[in-house]
Structures are given as structure tokens and as C-alpha cells.
Amino acid sequence: MATETWLPLVLGYLIPVGFFLLGWGGMEPEQARRAATRGLVTLALATLGYFAVGFGFHLGGAAVLSDQPGLAGLRALWGYRPREELYWGVIGLEGFFLTGGADTPQALTLFATYLPLVATVSLLPALSLSGRGRSWQATLLALLVAALFFPLAACWSWGGGWLSTLGLTVERGHGFVDYGGSGAVYLLGGLVALGGLLALGKRPPAGEPIQMPPAHLPLLANLGALLAIIGWLGWSLGTPFHAYGAQIDPGRVAVNGLLGTGAATLACLTYCWLTLGHGDPLMVARGAVAGLVAISAGAPFIPPWAALVVGAVAGLLLPLGVYLVDHVLRLADRTAAVATTGLSGLWGLLAVALFADGRWGQGWNRIGAESYHTIAGQGVTGAIAASGYMGDGPGQLIAQAAGLAAIALLGILGGWAVTKLTALITPHEQR
């Protein structure tokens, strides 16, 4: 494997490490000790679940997207029949246990490329539910996220599924646009955690003044944020497989990622200064990651000034989201996964439909290329840019809203159902 191929792949594995340390930094020492083992078990089970069936569900129809050599055996995408103009793919049906069409070097590289995202989305609910219920409940939930929930969302968004083809089927923009996983990874993981927390029920009222969440290990939280940023840059600059055929500027991806993260950090810090009189290390670290999550969907498609706006809004939404989850809903989300990833991912998906300027993304989901779209050469275009020249801003907004709703429902209902069913088996779980 060439250096330019394996280096982004290796750096991508810093993403789950960063999120693990970020979540760990807000835990009490005894809880953090238990979560260390749970995190490693979660990563192992996520790998096995994606290996057994998740990869097949996700990329069993990889040849639908790409004519690259080595992927010809991955052609089974249920609901996708182009000769009959049926592009409503739902789930892949090839490549289970990395056999058949998935035993080629190219397919194995795809498995290794997406595995960091599988690990990340599985860790989010596992750590969020740490300390609530039995430990095996969160572990089982994480396994199902890797084996079923993420593969479904990723197939719909990135594997030729029905969300990605909304531009072909109903002519809504470029279909669902999510470059770095704001929806398929972070929104999904945060809302699976939310569904699990709702199933476990509210915690008793605290009966004490509202305060920022305590930072038990702030150095680890800040180190986690930095590692997540480095991992994100490496993985995103590798131009993931689902961007095949689209015109992408890696320089814009990197610059927007850094600008969004920086703006979120400063916005969150400013909020802390105004409310507390000092910067809170845990909240600011989470704010940086919230900006990274929000910018992930649209990093190649929005201008730099919009990246600052997206990041700043994400940084301000984070403490408000933490207050909503902890004090209004009274859900014990000790890692703030719902606010940091769920809320920020939601905002990031909508931001694409607002700020994408049409300069890049030609060929994304096969839209914008001359043979597939009436506006040849048109990149991903949001509502603001569409008001100035030809584009499909309203259509892109509809596509983003459809993807957001589908992934949100999958996450909340999936997390709630699994946690509720396992709670019936263990009715005396720890509250």
C-alpha cells in the first residue's frame, strides 16, 4: 500500500481514541476505571460486528458507486435496480465475514478505512450509558450499533442507498450530503445514546445549584480533543470512498476543519467566561470537538467564512445542549455525547443546505456531471448561494432534512428499543 494511502488510514484511528479520552476526562475516577475496560471491550466487539455483517450491510453494493478494480464482487444492494430506474437501495447483501467479493485488497482496505468511524459511533453510547444499568446492556447496544445501526445509516448515506440517490430519484439537490460523518457517525451515535438514556429513565432531581459538569481529568479531555482533530484531518484528507467521482479540494477540507474547530473553541470559551468568569477546561474541550462534528458534513462544500459561522454556532449550542439534557430532561449523560455529537451533527447537516457555495462537489452522488444532471458542472449548493445563481438550494435542504430525520429516528428508536428490551431481562438494574 502506498504511503499516501495508509497514512490517512492510520491517522483515522486517532478519532475513537480521542473520543474515548474526551469522555473519560469527565468521569469520576471509579467510573473511569470501569469505563476503561468497557471501552476496550466495545472496540473489540465493534470490530467483530462490522467484520461479521456490518461491512456487508454497509458496502455490499460498493460496485454500484465505483468501477474501481477489486470491488466487482460487491454488487448486491437490495432495492437498487438501475435498469428499472429503481435507486432506492436499503441494505447491502454481499461481503459478510469479508468473504466472496470482500476478500480483495481493495475491499479489505475499505474495511480498514471505515473501521475507525465504526469504533467511534459504537463508543459514544457505550460511554454515555456508563454507570446506568448493567454494563452488558451498553456493550450489547454498542455491538448492534456496529453490526446494524451504523451499517444501515452508512449504506443509506454513503453506500449507494436511498438517501444518497435523492438527487436522482426525486431531483433534490445532490442527494444527502455528509462528507465526514456528521450524520452517519456523530448524529447517529449521539441519538442512540439519547434513546438509551430515555429508556433508562430520568435521574432524581439534584436539588443543588446548576453548575458546569465537573472536569475530573481535564488533561485527558483536552488530549482527547487534540487527537480527535488530528485523526479527523488525516481521515478526511484521504478522500473517503463515498466521495468517489466527486470534485473535492483537500485544502478547503483542512482549512474549514481547522476554522470550524477554532471558532467553536473560542465561542464556547466566551460562553464560559460570561457565565462563570473563567474558562472551563472540560466544556472548552467538548466545544472544540462539537465544532469538528458540525463541520464534518460540509467541510469541502462551504466557504471559509461559513466554516467560522458553523463552528461558532456549534460552540454556543454545546453548553445549552448540556443544560437541556442534564437539567431539563434530567438524563445522566456523563460524557455529554448527546450535546457534543448529536446536536452538533444535526446543525452540521443543516449548515450544508444553507452555506454550500456550489464551487465543489460536482459528481457527488453522480449529480452535477454532464450525463446525470441538467446543471452540468454544478457543485453542492445551499440556499444562500442558490439565491444568487442557478442551483437547487431548497432541494438540497429537503435532502438534508430527509437524511437527518431518517438517521435520527434510527438512532433514537434503536437505542430506546435495545435498552428497553434488555432492561426487561434485568429489571433490577442499577439506576
LUMMARVO-952063 format. One record per residue (C-alpha): z, x, y. Coordinates in nm, 2 decimals. Layout:
# residues N
<zz Z xx X yy Y>
...
//
This chain:
# residues 431
<zz 0.00 xx 0.00 yy 0.00>
<zz -0.10 xx 0.14 yy 0.34>
<zz 0.18 xx 0.23 yy 0.59>
<zz 0.07 xx -0.04 yy 0.84>
<zz 0.12 xx -0.30 yy 0.56>
<zz 0.45 xx -0.20 yy 0.41>
<zz 0.64 xx -0.11 yy 0.73>
<zz 0.64 xx -0.46 yy 0.88>
<zz 0.72 xx -0.59 yy 0.54>
<zz 1.03 xx -0.37 yy 0.50>
<zz 1.15 xx -0.43 yy 0.86>
<zz 1.13 xx -0.81 yy 0.79>
<zz 1.43 xx -0.77 yy 0.55>
<zz 1.65 xx -0.69 yy 0.85>
<zz 1.62 xx -1.06 yy 0.96>
<zz 1.85 xx -1.20 yy 0.69>
<zz 2.08 xx -0.90 yy 0.73>
<zz 2.11 xx -0.97 yy 1.10>
<zz 2.18 xx -1.34 yy 1.05>
<zz 2.44 xx -1.26 yy 0.79>
<zz 2.62 xx -1.02 yy 1.02>
<zz 2.59 xx -1.27 yy 1.31>
<zz 2.75 xx -1.54 yy 1.10>
<zz 3.02 xx -1.30 yy 0.97>
<zz 3.12 xx -1.20 yy 1.32>
<zz 3.26 xx -1.54 yy 1.40>
<zz 3.46 xx -1.59 yy 1.08>
<zz 3.83 xx -1.53 yy 1.03>
<zz 3.89 xx -1.21 yy 0.82>
<zz 3.99 xx -1.40 yy 0.50>
<zz 3.69 xx -1.64 yy 0.53>
<zz 3.47 xx -1.34 yy 0.60>
<zz 3.59 xx -1.17 yy 0.28>
<zz 3.49 xx -1.47 yy 0.07>
<zz 3.16 xx -1.51 yy 0.26>
<zz 3.06 xx -1.16 yy 0.17>
<zz 3.03 xx -1.24 yy -0.20>
<zz 2.88 xx -1.58 yy -0.13>
<zz 2.61 xx -1.41 yy 0.09>
<zz 2.51 xx -1.17 yy -0.18>
<zz 2.50 xx -1.44 yy -0.44>
<zz 2.30 xx -1.66 yy -0.21>
<zz 2.04 xx -1.39 yy -0.16>
<zz 2.01 xx -1.33 yy -0.54>
<zz 1.97 xx -1.70 yy -0.62>
<zz 1.72 xx -1.74 yy -0.33>
<zz 1.51 xx -1.46 yy -0.47>
<zz 1.52 xx -1.62 yy -0.82>
<zz 1.45 xx -1.97 yy -0.69>
<zz 1.15 xx -1.86 yy -0.49>
<zz 1.03 xx -1.65 yy -0.79>
<zz 1.06 xx -1.93 yy -1.04>
<zz 0.90 xx -2.22 yy -0.85>
<zz 0.93 xx -2.17 yy -0.47>
<zz 0.63 xx -1.94 yy -0.43>
<zz 0.41 xx -2.17 yy -0.63>
<zz 0.51 xx -2.47 yy -0.43>
<zz 0.45 xx -2.28 yy -0.11>
<zz 0.14 xx -2.08 yy -0.18>
<zz -0.01 xx -2.23 yy -0.49>
<zz -0.31 xx -2.32 yy -0.27>
<zz -0.34 xx -1.99 yy -0.08>
<zz -0.71 xx -1.96 yy -0.16>
<zz -0.76 xx -2.28 yy 0.05>
<zz -0.66 xx -2.08 yy 0.36>
<zz -0.81 xx -1.74 yy 0.27>
<zz -1.10 xx -1.59 yy 0.08>
<zz -0.92 xx -1.26 yy 0.05>
<zz -0.96 xx -1.09 yy -0.28>
<zz -0.68 xx -1.13 yy -0.53>
<zz -0.59 xx -1.49 yy -0.43>
<zz -0.87 xx -1.67 yy -0.61>
<zz -0.63 xx -1.79 yy -0.88>
<zz -0.41 xx -1.98 yy -0.63>
<zz -0.63 xx -2.29 yy -0.57>
<zz -0.41 xx -2.58 yy -0.68>
<zz -0.29 xx -2.77 yy -0.37>
<zz -0.20 xx -3.13 yy -0.45>
<zz -0.37 xx -3.37 yy -0.21>
<zz -0.62 xx -3.13 yy -0.08>
<zz -0.98 xx -3.21 yy -0.18>
<zz -1.22 xx -3.08 yy 0.09>
<zz -1.53 xx -3.22 yy -0.08>
<zz -1.39 xx -3.57 yy -0.04>
<zz -1.26 xx -3.48 yy 0.31>
<zz -0.90 xx -3.52 yy 0.20>
<zz -0.70 xx -3.25 yy 0.36>
<zz -0.35 xx -3.39 yy 0.31>
<zz -0.20 xx -3.12 yy 0.10>
<zz 0.16 xx -3.17 yy -0.01>
<zz 0.26 xx -2.91 yy -0.26>
<zz 0.12 xx -2.60 yy -0.44>
<zz 0.09 xx -2.61 yy -0.81>
<zz 0.00 xx -2.25 yy -0.91>
<zz 0.18 xx -1.92 yy -0.92>
<zz 0.51 xx -2.03 yy -1.09>
<zz 0.71 xx -1.73 yy -1.21>
<zz 0.45 xx -1.51 yy -1.05>
<zz 0.21 xx -1.56 yy -1.34>
<zz -0.15 xx -1.66 yy -1.36>
<zz -0.31 xx -1.62 yy -1.02>
<zz 0.01 xx -1.48 yy -0.87>
<zz 0.01 xx -1.16 yy -1.07>
<zz -0.24 xx -0.97 yy -0.85>
<zz -0.13 xx -0.70 yy -0.60>
<zz -0.23 xx -0.93 yy -0.31>
<zz -0.02 xx -1.22 yy -0.43>
<zz 0.28 xx -1.01 yy -0.51>
<zz 0.26 xx -0.87 yy -0.15>
<zz 0.26 xx -1.23 yy -0.02>
<zz 0.58 xx -1.29 yy -0.22>
<zz 0.75 xx -0.99 yy -0.08>
<zz 0.63 xx -1.07 yy 0.27>
<zz 0.78 xx -1.43 yy 0.28>
<zz 1.10 xx -1.35 yy 0.09>
<zz 1.29 xx -1.24 yy 0.40>
<zz 1.23 xx -1.58 yy 0.55>
<zz 1.34 xx -1.75 yy 0.23>
<zz 1.66 xx -1.54 yy 0.23>
<zz 1.73 xx -1.63 yy 0.59>
<zz 1.67 xx -2.01 yy 0.56>
<zz 1.90 xx -2.01 yy 0.25>
<zz 2.18 xx -1.81 yy 0.42>
<zz 2.20 xx -2.05 yy 0.71>
<zz 2.35 xx -2.35 yy 0.52>
<zz 2.55 xx -2.13 yy 0.28>
<zz 2.73 xx -1.96 yy 0.56>
<zz 2.77 xx -2.27 yy 0.77>
<zz 2.94 xx -2.46 yy 0.49>
<zz 3.16 xx -2.16 yy 0.41>
<zz 3.52 xx -2.29 yy 0.39>
<zz 3.42 xx -2.65 yy 0.34>
<zz 3.40 xx -2.79 yy -0.01>
<zz 3.37 xx -2.59 yy -0.32>
<zz 3.19 xx -2.26 yy -0.29>
<zz 2.94 xx -2.35 yy -0.56>
<zz 2.82 xx -2.65 yy -0.35>
<zz 2.69 xx -2.43 yy -0.07>
<zz 2.54 xx -2.19 yy -0.33>
<zz 2.36 xx -2.47 yy -0.51>
<zz 2.23 xx -2.60 yy -0.17>
<zz 2.10 xx -2.26 yy -0.08>
<zz 1.92 xx -2.23 yy -0.42>
<zz 1.75 xx -2.56 yy -0.36>
<zz 1.65 xx -2.46 yy -0.01>
<zz 1.47 xx -2.15 yy -0.16>
<zz 1.32 xx -2.33 yy -0.46>
<zz 1.22 xx -2.66 yy -0.30>
<zz 1.30 xx -2.74 yy 0.07>
<zz 1.16 xx -2.43 yy 0.23>
<zz 0.85 xx -2.42 yy 0.00>
<zz 0.77 xx -2.78 yy 0.09>
<zz 0.81 xx -2.72 yy 0.47>
<zz 0.62 xx -2.39 yy 0.44>
<zz 0.34 xx -2.55 yy 0.24>
<zz 0.30 xx -2.83 yy 0.49>
<zz 0.31 xx -2.58 yy 0.79>
<zz 0.16 xx -2.26 yy 0.65>
<zz 0.01 xx -2.32 yy 0.31>
<zz -0.28 xx -2.55 yy 0.39>
<zz -0.06 xx -2.86 yy 0.38>
<zz -0.09 xx -3.18 yy 0.58>
<zz 0.08 xx -3.06 yy 0.90>
<zz -0.15 xx -2.77 yy 0.93>
<zz -0.46 xx -2.98 yy 0.89>
<zz -0.37 xx -3.25 yy 1.16>
<zz -0.64 xx -3.09 yy 1.37>
<zz -0.90 xx -3.16 yy 1.10>
<zz -0.78 xx -3.50 yy 0.98>
<zz -0.68 xx -3.68 yy 1.30>
<zz -0.80 xx -3.43 yy 1.56>
<zz -0.46 xx -3.35 yy 1.71>
<zz -0.49 xx -3.01 yy 1.88>
<zz -0.48 xx -2.71 yy 1.64>
<zz -0.26 xx -2.90 yy 1.39>
<zz 0.10 xx -2.80 yy 1.36>
<zz 0.16 xx -2.46 yy 1.52>
<zz 0.46 xx -2.24 yy 1.42>
<zz 0.38 xx -1.87 yy 1.42>
<zz 0.72 xx -1.72 yy 1.33>
<zz 0.92 xx -1.99 yy 1.17>
<zz 1.09 xx -2.19 yy 1.45>
<zz 1.03 xx -2.50 yy 1.23>
<zz 0.98 xx -2.40 yy 0.87>
<zz 1.27 xx -2.15 yy 0.87>
<zz 1.52 xx -2.20 yy 1.16>
<zz 1.50 xx -2.57 yy 1.23>
<zz 1.50 xx -2.64 yy 0.85>
<zz 1.79 xx -2.41 yy 0.78>
<zz 2.00 xx -2.54 yy 1.07>
<zz 1.94 xx -2.91 yy 0.98>
<zz 2.01 xx -2.85 yy 0.61>
<zz 2.34 xx -2.72 yy 0.73>
<zz 2.38 xx -3.02 yy 0.96>
<zz 2.31 xx -3.26 yy 0.67>
<zz 2.57 xx -3.08 yy 0.45>
<zz 2.83 xx -3.09 yy 0.72>
<zz 2.77 xx -3.46 yy 0.78>
<zz 2.81 xx -3.53 yy 0.41>
<zz 3.15 xx -3.34 yy 0.40>
<zz 3.27 xx -3.55 yy 0.70>
<zz 3.44 xx -3.48 yy 1.03>
<zz 3.73 xx -3.25 yy 1.06>
<zz 4.06 xx -3.38 yy 1.21>
<zz 4.08 xx -3.37 yy 1.60>
<zz 4.20 xx -3.03 yy 1.71>
<zz 4.45 xx -3.16 yy 1.97>
<zz 4.41 xx -2.84 yy 2.18>
<zz 4.21 xx -2.74 yy 2.49>
<zz 3.84 xx -2.68 yy 2.44>
<zz 3.77 xx -2.31 yy 2.41>
<zz 3.48 xx -2.09 yy 2.31>
<zz 3.47 xx -2.01 yy 1.93>
<zz 3.68 xx -1.70 yy 1.86>
<zz 3.50 xx -1.38 yy 1.80>
<zz 3.68 xx -1.21 yy 1.52>
<zz 3.43 xx -0.93 yy 1.46>
<zz 3.22 xx -0.92 yy 1.78>
<zz 3.07 xx -0.58 yy 1.70>
<zz 2.93 xx -0.71 yy 1.37>
<zz 2.79 xx -1.02 yy 1.56>
<zz 2.61 xx -0.80 yy 1.82>
<zz 2.48 xx -0.56 yy 1.55>
<zz 2.35 xx -0.86 yy 1.36>
<zz 2.17 xx -0.99 yy 1.67>
<zz 2.00 xx -0.65 yy 1.72>
<zz 1.90 xx -0.62 yy 1.36>
<zz 1.75 xx -0.97 yy 1.36>
<zz 1.55 xx -0.88 yy 1.67>
<zz 1.41 xx -0.56 yy 1.52>
<zz 1.33 xx -0.74 yy 1.19>
<zz 1.16 xx -1.02 yy 1.38>
<zz 0.94 xx -0.78 yy 1.57>
<zz 0.84 xx -0.59 yy 1.25>
<zz 0.76 xx -0.91 yy 1.06>
<zz 0.58 xx -1.08 yy 1.34>
<zz 0.37 xx -0.78 yy 1.43>
<zz 0.25 xx -0.76 yy 1.07>
<zz 0.04 xx -1.08 yy 1.14>
<zz 0.16 xx -1.31 yy 0.86>
<zz -0.08 xx -1.45 yy 0.60>
<zz -0.07 xx -1.80 yy 0.75>
<zz -0.23 xx -1.66 yy 1.07>
<zz -0.54 xx -1.56 yy 0.87>
<zz -0.86 xx -1.62 yy 1.06>
<zz -0.69 xx -1.68 yy 1.40>
<zz -0.72 xx -1.45 yy 1.70>
<zz -0.38 xx -1.31 yy 1.78>
<zz -0.27 xx -1.04 yy 2.03>
<zz 0.01 xx -0.84 yy 1.88>
<zz 0.10 xx -0.71 yy 2.22>
<zz 0.16 xx -1.05 yy 2.35>
<zz 0.37 xx -1.14 yy 2.04>
<zz 0.60 xx -0.84 yy 2.10>
<zz 0.63 xx -0.88 yy 2.48>
<zz 0.70 xx -1.25 yy 2.46>
<zz 0.96 xx -1.20 yy 2.18>
<zz 1.15 xx -0.95 yy 2.39>
<zz 1.12 xx -1.15 yy 2.71>
<zz 1.24 xx -1.47 yy 2.54>
<zz 1.54 xx -1.29 yy 2.38>
<zz 1.63 xx -1.12 yy 2.71>
<zz 1.61 xx -1.44 yy 2.91>
<zz 1.83 xx -1.62 yy 2.66>
<zz 2.09 xx -1.35 yy 2.66>
<zz 2.12 xx -1.35 yy 3.04>
<zz 2.12 xx -1.73 yy 3.06>
<zz 2.40 xx -1.75 yy 2.80>
<zz 2.59 xx -1.48 yy 2.97>
<zz 2.56 xx -1.65 yy 3.30>
<zz 2.70 xx -1.97 yy 3.15>
<zz 2.99 xx -1.78 yy 3.01>
<zz 3.07 xx -1.63 yy 3.35>
<zz 3.05 xx -1.96 yy 3.52>
<zz 3.28 xx -2.14 yy 3.27>
<zz 3.51 xx -1.86 yy 3.15>
<zz 3.49 xx -1.60 yy 3.42>
<zz 3.38 xx -1.33 yy 3.17>
<zz 3.12 xx -1.28 yy 2.91>
<zz 3.20 xx -1.40 yy 2.56>
<zz 3.06 xx -1.14 yy 2.30>
<zz 3.00 xx -1.39 yy 2.02>
<zz 2.84 xx -1.65 yy 2.23>
<zz 2.61 xx -1.40 yy 2.40>
<zz 2.50 xx -1.25 yy 2.06>
<zz 2.42 xx -1.60 yy 1.94>
<zz 2.24 xx -1.67 yy 2.27>
<zz 2.01 xx -1.37 yy 2.21>
<zz 1.92 xx -1.50 yy 1.86>
<zz 1.87 xx -1.85 yy 1.99>
<zz 1.61 xx -1.71 yy 2.23>
<zz 1.44 xx -1.53 yy 1.94>
<zz 1.44 xx -1.85 yy 1.73>
<zz 1.29 xx -2.06 yy 2.02>
<zz 1.01 xx -1.81 yy 2.10>
<zz 0.91 xx -1.77 yy 1.73>
<zz 0.68 xx -2.07 yy 1.72>
<zz 0.47 xx -1.99 yy 2.03>
<zz 0.50 xx -1.61 yy 2.08>
<zz 0.12 xx -1.55 yy 2.05>
<zz 0.02 xx -1.86 yy 2.24>
<zz 0.23 xx -1.88 yy 2.56>
<zz 0.21 xx -1.66 yy 2.88>
<zz 0.49 xx -1.42 yy 2.95>
<zz 0.64 xx -1.63 yy 3.23>
<zz 0.67 xx -1.92 yy 2.99>
<zz 0.85 xx -1.69 yy 2.74>
<zz 1.12 xx -1.64 yy 3.01>
<zz 1.15 xx -2.01 yy 3.05>
<zz 1.17 xx -2.08 yy 2.68>
<zz 1.43 xx -1.81 yy 2.63>
<zz 1.64 xx -1.92 yy 2.93>
<zz 1.65 xx -2.28 yy 2.82>
<zz 1.74 xx -2.18 yy 2.47>
<zz 2.03 xx -1.97 yy 2.61>
<zz 2.16 xx -2.26 yy 2.80>
<zz 2.12 xx -2.51 yy 2.52>
<zz 2.32 xx -2.30 yy 2.28>
<zz 2.68 xx -2.35 yy 2.43>
<zz 2.60 xx -2.71 yy 2.49>
<zz 2.49 xx -2.75 yy 2.13>
<zz 2.81 xx -2.57 yy 2.00>
<zz 3.02 xx -2.81 yy 2.21>
<zz 2.83 xx -3.11 yy 2.07>
<zz 2.87 xx -3.01 yy 1.71>
<zz 3.22 xx -2.88 yy 1.73>
<zz 3.39 xx -3.12 yy 1.97>
<zz 3.18 xx -3.44 yy 1.99>
<zz 3.06 xx -3.46 yy 1.62>
<zz 3.37 xx -3.27 yy 1.50>
<zz 3.18 xx -3.08 yy 1.24>
<zz 3.33 xx -2.74 yy 1.14>
<zz 3.01 xx -2.53 yy 1.18>
<zz 3.19 xx -2.19 yy 1.19>
<zz 2.86 xx -2.00 yy 1.22>
<zz 2.70 xx -2.23 yy 1.49>
<zz 2.39 xx -2.25 yy 1.27>
<zz 2.31 xx -2.60 yy 1.39>
<zz 2.31 xx -2.50 yy 1.75>
<zz 2.17 xx -2.14 yy 1.72>
<zz 1.88 xx -2.22 yy 1.49>
<zz 1.84 xx -2.60 yy 1.46>
<zz 1.85 xx -2.69 yy 1.83>
<zz 1.67 xx -2.37 yy 1.94>
<zz 1.40 xx -2.42 yy 1.67>
<zz 1.34 xx -2.78 yy 1.79>
<zz 1.30 xx -2.66 yy 2.15>
<zz 1.07 xx -2.38 yy 2.05>
<zz 0.83 xx -2.62 yy 1.87>
<zz 0.81 xx -2.84 yy 2.17>
<zz 0.76 xx -2.55 yy 2.40>
<zz 0.43 xx -2.47 yy 2.23>
<zz 0.29 xx -2.81 yy 2.32>
<zz 0.40 xx -2.75 yy 2.68>
<zz 0.32 xx -2.39 yy 2.76>
<zz 0.04 xx -2.26 yy 2.53>
<zz -0.23 xx -2.15 yy 2.77>
<zz -0.54 xx -2.16 yy 2.54>
<zz -0.61 xx -1.79 yy 2.55>
<zz -0.52 xx -1.71 yy 2.19>
<zz -0.52 xx -1.88 yy 1.86>
<zz -0.89 xx -1.95 yy 1.82>
<zz -0.93 xx -2.03 yy 1.45>
<zz -0.56 xx -2.12 yy 1.39>
<zz -0.57 xx -2.38 yy 1.11>
<zz -0.95 xx -2.34 yy 1.14>
<zz -0.96 xx -2.51 yy 1.48>
<zz -1.14 xx -2.35 yy 1.77>
<zz -1.40 xx -2.18 yy 1.56>
<zz -1.75 xx -2.30 yy 1.64>
<zz -1.81 xx -2.45 yy 1.29>
<zz -1.49 xx -2.65 yy 1.29>
<zz -1.42 xx -2.78 yy 1.64>
<zz -1.62 xx -2.93 yy 1.93>
<zz -1.44 xx -2.69 yy 2.18>
<zz -1.57 xx -2.36 yy 2.04>
<zz -1.35 xx -2.07 yy 2.13>
<zz -1.06 xx -2.28 yy 2.25>
<zz -0.72 xx -2.14 yy 2.16>
<zz -0.39 xx -2.33 yy 2.12>
<zz -0.35 xx -2.53 yy 2.43>
<zz -0.04 xx -2.71 yy 2.57>
<zz -0.01 xx -3.00 yy 2.81>
<zz 0.03 xx -2.78 yy 3.13>
<zz -0.28 xx -2.57 yy 3.06>
<zz -0.48 xx -2.87 yy 2.94>
<zz -0.43 xx -3.04 yy 3.27>
<zz -0.63 xx -2.76 yy 3.44>
<zz -0.93 xx -2.74 yy 3.20>
<zz -1.07 xx -2.86 yy 2.87>
<zz -0.81 xx -2.87 yy 2.59>
<zz -0.60 xx -3.11 yy 2.39>
<zz -0.25 xx -3.09 yy 2.53>
<zz -0.15 xx -3.44 yy 2.43>
<zz -0.29 xx -3.40 yy 2.08>
<zz -0.10 xx -3.07 yy 2.04>
<zz 0.22 xx -3.25 yy 2.15>
<zz 0.16 xx -3.52 yy 1.88>
<zz 0.10 xx -3.25 yy 1.61>
<zz 0.42 xx -3.06 yy 1.71>
<zz 0.63 xx -3.38 yy 1.72>
<zz 0.50 xx -3.48 yy 1.37>
<zz 0.59 xx -3.14 yy 1.23>
<zz 0.93 xx -3.14 yy 1.40>
<zz 1.01 xx -3.49 yy 1.26>
<zz 0.89 xx -3.41 yy 0.91>
<zz 1.09 xx -3.09 yy 0.88>
<zz 1.40 xx -3.24 yy 1.05>
<zz 1.40 xx -3.53 yy 0.80>
<zz 1.35 xx -3.30 yy 0.51>
<zz 1.64 xx -3.08 yy 0.62>
<zz 1.90 xx -3.34 yy 0.72>
<zz 1.83 xx -3.57 yy 0.42>
<zz 1.80 xx -3.28 yy 0.18>
<zz 2.13 xx -3.12 yy 0.29>
<zz 2.31 xx -3.45 yy 0.30>
<zz 2.19 xx -3.57 yy -0.04>
<zz 2.27 xx -3.25 yy -0.23>
<zz 2.61 xx -3.21 yy -0.07>
<zz 2.70 xx -3.57 yy -0.12>
<zz 2.60 xx -3.57 yy -0.49>
<zz 2.79 xx -3.25 yy -0.56>
<zz 3.09 xx -3.40 yy -0.38>
<zz 3.09 xx -3.69 yy -0.63>
<zz 3.13 xx -3.44 yy -0.91>
<zz 3.42 xx -3.26 yy -0.73>
<zz 3.59 xx -3.54 yy -0.54>
<zz 3.90 xx -3.33 yy -0.45>
<zz 3.71 xx -3.05 yy -0.28>
<zz 3.88 xx -2.86 yy -0.01>
<zz 3.84 xx -3.01 yy 0.34>
//
